Amino acid sequence: IHYYGGMMNEEKSTDEYSMLFEAASQNVKLKEFFNTHLDAVHDVPLILGQPKSASKHAAGVIVVPTVDKEGNAMEAWDWFPCKMMDGQLISEWEGVQLDDCGFLKADILGLEQLDKLSGMLKLIEKRTEEKIDLNEIDFKDPEIFNNLFKKGLTQDIFQFTTDGLAAYCREVQPDSIEELAAMNALYRPGPMNSGAHTDYVKIKFGKKEAEYDWGCEELLQNTFGLLVFQEQAIRMVQKLGGFSLTDGDGVRKATCKKDLVKMQSYKEKFIEGAVKNGCPVHQAAKI
């Protein structure tokens, strides 16, 4: 939690005061407030930068060791500051800080769709005496693709319930669960803004030629040269740049967080490794 100590940085303090007075000069209510409460002016540098609210991640669960290196029993609050909120133990560090300290975070979702599926299976068993095991369903059943996905009849299929994705199904005409995974990843703001979701359709039906970065044809073959999955990015930096899987995951995290400083720190290492593996330097920089 960020706070100012007893000694304030003089330059920072001056900047904050100048910002404050500039704001007060343009806002009548703010000006009146400070004219009435002069002492409040001196509290502003202490208040700025403080968290103004506390919230909890709906599905974020932190996994911590139950013992230390010596085998002594440990609780969550022995590892990081915690507090009780709505009957749950909550970390007072944010996700980025927990990441930096090496803690494992998992997003565990509670999905209503799972309850619905459970209810459906019970009804089927009750009415037909047929017991269906979801783990044994045939993922290659052509009836499912021909009669549901290709027609866009996906209103009650998790992740495919929107009208947009139903229409995308009719465009892509998916034949496999791998294609469904690619469609689910492509039909999101980032890929859609770059036109990747329409490129996928054009390439699939021969209206556009697939383009592969140097050495990436095998890795990106299933997605027609498009970088769709985070796992593909990890494999690319591992195969071309000689990165470990740990560093590859570091690149993935930095990209997801749009952390340009961290991404830049990996760049030189990747180019050097890719060139050693035979990749032209301009291609390595592009990738």
N, C-alpha and C positions, 0 to 999 in steps of 0.2 A: 504494500500500500504506500503510495507516494505521499510524502508530507514535507513541509519545510521545517527545518530545525530552528533553533533560537536565533542563529546568525543567518541573515538573508544575504544572498548575492546582491551587491549594491547595483550592478548594471541591470540585472534582471528586474530588481525592484523598481528601478527608474522606468524601465520599459513598461512594466505593468501599470504604474501610476499614470504614465502618459496615455496609455490605451484607455485607462479608466476615465481620465478627464476629457479625452476626445469623445468617448461615448456619452459622457454627461453633457457635453456641449451640444450634442445632437438630439438628446432625448430629454424633454421637459420633466417627465416624472422622475427620471434618474437624477437630474440636476436638483430638483426639489428635495428628493430623499437625502442626498448628501449635504445639502444646505441645512437640513434639519438634524441629521445624524452625522456630525463631523467625525466622531470617533470611528465610525464604520469604515472610513477611508483607510485607516491604518490596518484594518483586519483583512482587507482584500488580498494582499499577497499571501496570507496564510490560507485563504479559502480557495484561491485559484489552483486548479490541478487536482483538487480532492475529488474522490468518487462521490457523485451526487445521488446514486441509487445502488441497490444491491439486487441482483437477480440470480437465478440458477438455470443452468442448461437443462432443458427438458429431458435429455436422454444421456447426458454425459456422466459416465461412471469411472472413477479413478481406482485402479488396482494397485495396492501397495503390499509390500512384504509383511508377513506376520511376525517375523523375527529379524534381528539384526545379524551382522557377521559373526558375532559371538554366540548367537543362539538365544539371545534374550528376547522375551515376548515384546512385541511392539504394536501400538495402536495407530490409527490414521493420524491422530493429533501429535504423535511423536515425530512424524515426518514433515508435516506442514501445518500452518495455522488453520483451525477449523472453527465452525460455530453451528449451533442448531438453528434451523430455519424450517418452519412448518413441520416439525417433528422429524426432519431429516438432517443428517450430518453433512455440512456443506464446506467445501474448501474455500478459504478466503484468498487464495491465489487464483489468478485467471488461468485459462487454458494454456496460453503461450508461456507463462511462467512455469507451469507444471511440466510442459514439454522441455523447456530449457534445463530443468532439474532432473530429467530422465524418467519421469513417472509415466506409466502406461494409462492412456485414456481410451475408453471404449464407448461408442454410441450404441446403447441398447434400446431399441424401439419397441413400444407396445403397439401392435398393429391389430385394429379391429378386424381386418381381413382374415387373420388367423382364427379368430373366434367364429367367423362366418363359415370358414372351411370346416372347422370342427363340427359345427351344427349341421352342415350339409351331409357330412359323412355319417353322422348319427342317424339322420333322417333316412338316408339311403339304406343303411343297415336295418333300420326298423321296418321299412316298407318292402324291401326286396330280400332281406336277409343276406345281402352281399356285403362283405367287409372289404373296404378299399384301403390300401396302404399307400399314402402319398409318396413314400420313398421308392415305390416300385412302378410309378407312372412312366409310360414310354414318352420320352422327350422328342421322339422323332415321328410321332403319330401324325400322318399326313392329313387326317380328318380335322385335327385341331387347327392346322395352318390353313387348309383350304376353306373350311366352313366358318372359321372364326376370324383369325388374324387377317387374312387376305381380303376379307369382306369388311373389316373394320368393326366387327361385332365384339368390342372389347370393354363394354361399359362396366363390367364387374370384375375386371382383371387388374390386379394391383399394379400400379405404375402406368397403366394404359387406359385409364378411365376417362381421360379428357377427350373432347371432340378433336382437338389438334392431333393427338397421337393416334386416334382412330383413323383420321384422314391420312396420316403419315403411313399407317399400316397398308392402306389401300395403294399408296404410291410405291412403297418398297416391295410389297408382295413377299413377305418373309417366308423362308423355307426351313429355318432352323432356329434353335434356341440361342445360338451364337449371334444370329442376326437380330433377334429381339434385344439382346444385351447391348449391341451396338446402337440400335435405334433409341433405346432408353437413355444412352449416354449422349447421343447426338442431338436429341430433341430437348436441348437446354439452352439458356440464353447465350452463353459463350460460343458454342459451335454454330448456333443458328445465326448469330451476328456475323460470323465469318463465312456463312454459306456452306459449311461443311455438311450439313444434313441434306442439302439438295445435291451437292457433289456426289455424295454416297449413292443416291438414286441414279444420277446420270452415268456414273462409272459402272454401276451394276448392269444397266441396260444398254451399255455400249455407246452412249451419247457423249461420253468424255473419256479420255484416256487416263489411266491411273499413273500418277507420278510418285516415284519412290526416292527418298533421300539415299545418299550413298550408304551401302551396306545394310539397308533397312528393309529390303524386299521380303525376306523371310519373316521378319518381325511384324510387318504391317500388311501382309498378304490378305489376311482375313478381313481387313477393313479397307481394302483397296488403296493402300498408301496413305490413308488418313490416320493421324495420331489421335486415337479415340479414348483409350484407357490409360489410367495412371500406371498400370503394370507395364504397358508398352514403353512408357517413358523410362521407367526403371531399367528395363531390359536393354533399351537403346544405349543409355550411358554406361551400363555394365559391359555390353558387347563391344561397342565402338570405342569408348573412352577408357576401358579397363578399370572402371570403378568397382568397388565392393558393393554388395547389395545394400549395406548400411548407408554408404555414401549415395547410392542410387535413390534410396528412400529419402535422404536428406534433400536431394534435388527435387524430388516430388513434393515434399513438404514446402520448400521454399517457393516452388511454382504455385502451389495451391494458395499459399498465403500472400502471393505477389510480393515476396520479400526480395527486392531487387539487389540489395546489398549481398545477401547470401547467395543468390543466383550468380552474381558477378564473381563471387569467390570461387565458385566451381568452374567457371568458364575456361580459365587458362589451363587448369588441370585436364579438363575434358578435351580441349583442342590438342594439347600435347599428347594425350593418350591415343586419340583418334588418328593423328598424323603418324604415330609409331605403328599403328595398325594398317597404314596404307591409305588413309583417307586424305584427299587434297585439303590443304589448310583452309581454303575459302569455303569448302563444303562443311568442314568441321565447325567453322565459325557460324555458318548459316543454321546448322542443326542445333 
